[in-house]
């Protein structure tokens, strides 16, 4: 199977994860790659495992990685060995590994397919695998090869939930009593324990691969690997509600990458028509970007008007001729105002419960009920088996705190009770779609610190594409990121956000928070106002918060805008105290939409048009225990 360059779509991940993408001092990126050999393995179908459903994205993953190695990073065909489907037997893999190891070159092994737990050890499942344990390779054995680096899109433990919209890359070849993954080796391995694929913007893909490739492609420059992993873990936890643990030991984190980008020209046609791979933008965002979004070259001299988005590809027309391989950057983001909250139904609901729930949800104007062929939902409607109350879950099965009542209820009553929460979730979705920490050109830096019980620096974000250099005062090294768990604070801890405007124009600042146990919160930045105007060159404390209640997920959105926030000010009242204000679901949606209208250069149309030179939304995800 050979795919065209247009099939690039979502395949940037595997290549960009490996150390050979790091630039070496004094040499080009392509030169630094040539000592490497790559073995790419992808398996969708397992004919000897009766009843095991085929995967959908693995074969394309491998072909796309090969295209990326050849066309994007300068490897030759002779540097790459491809084993897919029925050619990827255990014997074939071991024989190929032996030949490549004997070459003396550093080896990348990329695997996309099922994983399993065999004799309590994680193992890769190859095309000739049987339930008797034939055709599998223990991960530890693979990692014993000299000069090997391994990246996996697989899973080694039973999934937390079964669902029609999620395909987990785990197959139980023998009974598994616990959800343990066994002892996963860590050296020379990059792997996330999510191991799930689904459809995003019409394209089947592994979620970890999609998210990590986006951040690594977009950040580039001198951003370390750890920064991309931090963003990836936050995004996956936020979008799925899953506990994400990342393994990345033995991989370099502080070596410069190639410069970041949002898109790469893949082909050109008549009248300056282009095909663009949008690997630097989140697939969650691309699903909602509208035609007439605008991209440009790094110097802004050539503008590309996007005609349509298809998967991770876009079609557009450039103002000046461009060449294949030219890099593009987001300039204007268009978001349609007809955004819906995507709700799926728990497969455990009975037929009559599903019918009643669908009928009740159809009365919700901004809710779309998904079926099994649709993409990953925003939330899942479920029902408590103990009390008979309806509630909402994250896509991987984690219940949103306090979404269930304590009594039995009919679907119509349950949906009516959940309507404010559904509106708050839609407001949160809107805020998430404004996130642009990698593409913004606003010169703003936001810092999160813990003040008590111990003072320490927790996180810092600044757009890498700001034309203004980051001030030396912000060069303090951050502590090492713990990728095993989200940023966690204890009830009663005090933290503070600070903001430095190092641009030459004033910034209007507002701050929202999504508390999964309450809803949308508005943070008072001044005694008499919810917003704050920060003059150029000022570095000021933004908000100090003593966290007085536990929270499963807390996300703070800091929105900075060179445009005045007049509609937001007119709709919001004055703060009456210094604590965050919980806003009702309908009011929170109206307030967030007024903010979007302020950020937009075309507030009265059917779309919001946001300019990356005028706004920056940064998000901080944490947990309170």
N, C-alpha and C positions, 0 to 999 in steps of 0.2 A: 504493500500500500504506500503510495507516494502522494503527498499532499502538495498543493501549490503554495506559493508564498502567501497568498491571500488567506490560507488556512492558519496563518500564524496565531491569530486569536489570542488564546490564553496560555501559550506555551512558554512564556519567559521564565517561569519559576525555577525549574530544575537547574538550568544552567546558571542563573544568577545567584543561586544559593551557594555555589561551591567556591573554594578559595581561589581557583584559577581565574575568577573574574576580577580579582584585585589587581590593580596596576602595580607594576614593579618600578622601583626608582630608576629613572633614566631610560625606560623602554616603553614601547607602545603596548596597548592591551593585547593586540593580536600576537605580538612577539612573546608575551608572557604566557599565552595559552599553548603554544606549539609543543612544549615538552609533555603535554597531557595526552592521554588516550581515554576514550569514553566508551563504556558499555551501557547501552540503553535498553531496558527491558520493560515491556508493557503487555499485559494480558487481560483481556476482557472476558474470554470464554474458557471454561474449565469442563471439558466434555466428560471426564471420568468422575466428576463430583455430582452425582445425581441430585437434582433438586436445588442445586446452588444457582441462584440467578446470576446472569452475566452482569458485569460492570459495563459502564458506557463510555467513560472518558479516558481509559488507560492507553488504548492504542493510539488515539489522537494525541495524547500527551507526549508520547514517545516520539512520534513523527514531528510534532511541533518543536520539541527540544532539538531534534536533529537539524531541522531547518534553522533554528536559532544558532546552533553551533557552527553551521556552515556559512550562513548569510550574515549573522550578526557579530560573531566573535572570531571569525577567521580560521577555524579549524578546517582541515581538508577531509574529503571523504575517507581517506586512508586512516585518519585518526579516530574514526567512529565505527563501532560495531553495533549492529542493531539486531535484537532478538525479540520477536513479537509473536503472540498467539501460540500456535502449536510448535513453532520453532524454538520457543523458550522452555524447553524441558530442563530438568535438573542436570542431566548429563551434558547437554549442550552448553549450559551456563558454566558448569565447572570446567569443561574443556576450554572454553573461551577465556575464562579467568586465568587458567594456567598459562595460556599463550601470552596474554597481555601482561601478566605478572613477570614472565620471563623476559619481556622487552626491556625491563628496567625503568620504564617511565612511570610517572605518577598516574594513578588510575581513578577516574570517576565512575562509580556505579550508580545508575539511576534506576529505581524500581517503582513501577506503578501497577498495583494489583492487590490481590488478597493477601492478608497476613493471617497467622494463626498462633495459637499457644500449644506447643507440642512438648509433653513431658515438662511442663511449667517453664519452658523456654520460648521466647519469641522466635518465630521462623517465617520465612518467605515462602509463599505457595506458588509453584510453577505449573506449567500447562499440563503436565502428566501426573499431577497430584492425585492421590487416592485417599480414602478414609483410613487406610491402613498405615498412613504416614509416608508413603512413597512420594517422591517428587517434591519434597520440601527441603529447605536449607536453613539451618539455625543461623540467626543473625550473627551470633558470636563467631561462627566459622568464617563468615564473609569478612568480618572486621579483622581477622587475623592476617589477611593478605597485606604484604608490605606496600607502603606508599599508596594506600587506598583511602578515598573519601567517599562516603555513601550518603545519598539523600533518598528518603523513602516517602511515598505517599500511600501509606498502608496503616493497618491497625492490628494490635495484638491482644485485644481483650473484647469481651462481648459489649455491644453498644448499650448506652443507657436507656434507649427507647427504640422501639420499632415504629416505622412510619412509611407511608407511601411516597413521601416526598424526599426521603433521605435514603441513600444507599451506602451502607457502612462497608468498609473494605476489611471486614473480618469474617472468617469462616471457621466454625468449630469442627475440627477434625476428630476430636475426642472430647468427652464430657469436661466442662469447665465449671468448677464449683464456685469460684469467686470472680470478681471483675478485675482481679490483678492482671497486670501485663507480664508478670514474671520479672526476671532481672534483665532489664534492657541495658546492653552495653552503651557507653556514652562517648568514648573516644572516636574521633573522626566521623561523627554521625550527626546529621541534621534531620530531625524528625519531630512531628507533633502528634500527640496521642488522640487527635480528633478523628482522622481517618474516615472522612465521609465525603461523598460527592452528591451534587444536586445540580439543578439548572439555575443559572444566574444569567439574566438577560437572554434567555433562549439557548444557552450553551451549557452542556454538561461539563462540570469541572470539580476538582477537589477544592474544598474551601480553603484549606491552608495554602495550597499552591497558588490559588487566585489572589489571596490577600497578600502573601509575602512577596510575590513577584511584583505586585503593584507598588508596594512601599520601597522595595529595593531599587526598582527602576526609577521611581519618582525622586527619591532622595539623592542618591549618587553622591558625587563630590567627596567631601571629607567626612561624610556621615558614617559612623561605624556600623558593623553588622548588628550590634546590639540594639541600635536605635530602630532599625527596621523590624527586628524581632519584637521589640516592645510595642510598636504600633500594631503589629500583626496580632499579637496576643490580645491586646485591648480590643481590636476590631472584632475578632472572632468571639471573644467572651461577650461583647456587647450585642452582636448580631444573632448569636445562637443561645446565649445564656449558659453555655457549657463551661465546665472546668477545663481549661487548656493548660497542658504542661508541655514545655518545649525542651528538647535535648539539642544542644549545640556545642558540646564540649570538643575541644581540639580544633575548632575552626577560628581563624583570625577575625578579630572584631574591630581593630583600630587602624586597619590599613585602608588608604583611600580607594574609593570605587570610581568608575567612570562617571562623567557628569550625568545628572538625572534628566529625565524627560517625561512627557506625558504621552507622546505618540511618535511613531516612526513611519515615514512614507514607504509603503510596500510596493506600489506600482503607480505608474502615471499613464494618462490617456490623452485623448484629444481635448483641446480647449482647456488645458491645465487641470483636467479631472484627476483626482487622486484616490488611492486606497490607503487608509492609514490604520496601522495597528495601535490601539489605545491602551497599551500595557501599563502606562504610568498612572492611569486613573482606576479607582476602585470599581470592580464589577457591580457592586451594589449601587453606586452612583450612575454608572453608564445606563442601567436599566431605566433611569428617569430623566436622562439628558434629552432634550428636544432638538430637532433640526434647527439650523440657523445659529447654533452655538458657534463660537468663533475661537480659532486657534491661531497661533502665529509662530514664526521662527524666533530664535532667542533674541535677536536684535529688534524684533517687532516690525521689520521692514516688509515681510511678506505675510499676508493674512490668509487663512484658510477658512472659508465658510463651510460648515458641515451640513451636508444635505440629508444624511441619515446615519443612524447607528444600527449595526447588526452584529450581535454578540460583542466581541471585543474589537470589532472592525468598524471603521467609519468611512463614509464616502463624502468627498467634498471637492471644492474648486478653489484653487489658489489664485491670489492676485498677481503673482509672478511665477514663472516656471520654477519647479522644484525637481530634485533628483531623488531616486530611490536611496533610502538610507538617511535622508535629511530628518532631523529631529524637530518635533513640534511641541508647543507648550500652550496650555489652556489660557485663554484670554477672557472670554465671556462664557458664562454657564447659563443655559436656559433651562428652566424647570417649569413644566406645565402646572397650572393651578388646579387641575382636576386630579390631584394626588389622592389615592385611596389607601386605607389600611388593609393589608392582605391577611385574611383570617382563614386558617384551615380548621377542619373538624377532626377531633381525636378519633382515631380508627376504632376505639373501644366503645364509642357511642352506638346505641342500638339504631336500627333503621328508622324507627319512629322518632327517636331523639334527634337524629340527623335531619329528618324532614322538618321537624318543628324548629330546630335551630336555624336552618336555612331560611325558613319563612320569616322568623323573627329578625334575622340579620339583614334581609332584603329591605327592611324598613329603615335601616341605617344608611343615610345618604352617602357617607364617605367610607363605607366598608365594602370590600369585595371578597366574596367567598371563593376560595381556591379549591380545585379538584386535584387529583393525583398527578396530572400531567403538567401542573403549573409549577412555578419556581418556589424557592424557599419562602415560607410565609413569614410575616412579621410576628404573629402570635398564633397559638392554637387554642381553640375553644375546647374545654374538657369538662368533665363532670365528676365530682367527688363520689367515690363508690361507698363511702361511709355515711355521709349526710345527705347526698343527693343534690348538692349545690353545684351550679355551674361556676367555672372559673377560667382563667387564662394561663397558658404555659408559654415559655420560650420554645423555640422550635425543637430543641433537643430534650424537652420533657421536664424542665425545671419550672415548678409552679411559681407564678408571680405572687409574692407575699400579699396576703389579705385580699386576693381577688375572689375567694370563695366566701360565702356566708355560712352561717352555722345551721341552716335549715334546708329542708327539701323544697325544691321550687320547680316550676314548669319553665320550659325554654323561654317563653315570651317574658316571664317575670325576671328570669336570670339575665337576659339580654338588656332589659330595661335598667336593671340595677347596674350592669357593667357599662352602660353607655358613657357615663363620665370618664371612666378609665379608658375606653376605646378612643374618645376624643383626645385625652391626654397622651395616649400612645401615638396618635397621628401627629400631634404637636411635636412630640419627641422625634418622630420620623422626619418631619420638616427640618428641625434643628440639625439632625444628623446629615441631611443632604446639603447643608451649608458648610460642613466641615471642609476646609481646604488648607491644612497645615503644610502640605508639600507644594501646592501650586500658587499660593498667595504671594504677592509681591509687596505686601505691606510690611514696613520695617517695625515690627513689634515683637517683644519677647515677654513671655509669661512664665513665671516661676512659682512652683508650689513648694512650700516649706512646712515642716511640722514644728510647732512652737513648744508644745508640751505633750507628754511629760519630759521628752528630750528634744532639744532643738537639732534639726537636721534638714538638709536639702533633699527633696524627694524627686522632683521632676522639673524639666525646663523645656519649653518649646519656642522655636523661632523659625519662621519660614526660610528655607534654604535659598529661595530665589529673590529675596529682597535685594534691590540694587545698592542698598546701603550696607557697609560692612558692620558686622556685629561688634559692639563696643567691647573693649578689653575687660571691662568690669564684669561682663557676663561670661567670661571664659572659664569660670570655676568648674572643675571636674565634677561630674555627677557620680553618686555611688553606683556600684555595679547593679544592674537590673536583675531582680529575681524573677526568672521566667517561669518558675514552677507554680507561681500563684499571683493573683492580682495584687496591686498595691493595697495593703490592708492596714487600717487604723482601728484603734479600739474606741469604744464608746467613752466619751469624756475627753478624748484627745482634742487638741486645738491645732488647726492648720491655717495657713495664710497664703493667698494668691497675691503676687506682686506683678506689676506691669511696667515695662520700659518702652516708651515711645521714642525710638531712635530714627524716626522719619523727620521730614522738614515741614509736616503739616499736623494740625491737631487731630486727635482720634476721639471718636465718641464710643464709649464702652458700655455694654450691658452684659449681665451674666444670668444665665438660667441654670437650673439643675434638674435632672431627672432622678427621682428617688423611687426605686421599684416598689417600695412599701407604701408610698404616698401618691406620687404623681409629679406634676411640674411645679417647681419652686422658682421664685424670683428672688435674686439676692440684692439687698439694698447696698449700693455702693457709696451713697452719701446719706446724710441725715434726712434731707428733704427730697431726695430723688433716687430713682432706680438706675439712672445712668450717670456716667462720669465723663467729663471732657478732660483729656490729658494733653497738655501742650507738648510741642516738640522738645526732645531732650530730657523729659522728666522720667524718673524712675520712682514709682510710688507704690505703697501698699494698696491693694485693690479691695480685698475682703478677708476678714478674719472670722473663722467659723469654729465654734466648739461643737463637736459632733455628739449630740445628746441622745441619739437613738440608733440602734443597729439598722443596717441596710444591706440587703443582698447585693445590689448594684447601685452605685451612685455615680452619675456622670455630670460633670460641670462643664458647661459650654461658655467660653469667654468670646464674645463677639466684638471685634474692633472694626470701626468704619470711619472713613474720611467723610462720608455723607452724613448730614444731620439726621437724627432719628425722630422726626417730628410726629409722625403717625403713632409711633410707639409711645411717645410722651403724652400725646393727647388721650390715648386709651388707658394708660396706667395712672393710678392714683398715687398720692405721696405715701412713702413708708411711714408707719406709725411706731416702729421699733426697729432694732438692728437685727432681728432674727429673719431667716428666709420666710417668704410668704408662700403658702400653699394656694395655688390657683385652681379653681374648679376646671373640669375637663373642657367645657365649651368655652370658658373665658380664656383658658390657656391657649387654645387653638386660635382664637381671635387675636390674642396678643402676639403670638408668634407670627401669624400671617401679616400683622401690621408691621412687624420688624422686617419681614421679607420685602414688603412693599417699600420700606425706607431704603433697603439695600439695593433695590432694583432701579435701573435706569429707565425702565418702562413699567411703572407700577400699575397702570390702568389697563394693560392688555390681558391676554389670556395666559401669559407666561411671565415669570420673574426672570429678569436679565441681570445677572450678577457679574461684576467686573473684578477679576482677581487683583487688579491694581488698587481697588477701592475698599476691599473688605478682607478680613481674616477671621475664621472661626476655628478656635482651638478647643480640643476636648480632653478632659482628664477623667479617667475611669478609676474608681476605687471601691473598696468594700469596707463597711463598718461592722465590727463584731463586738 
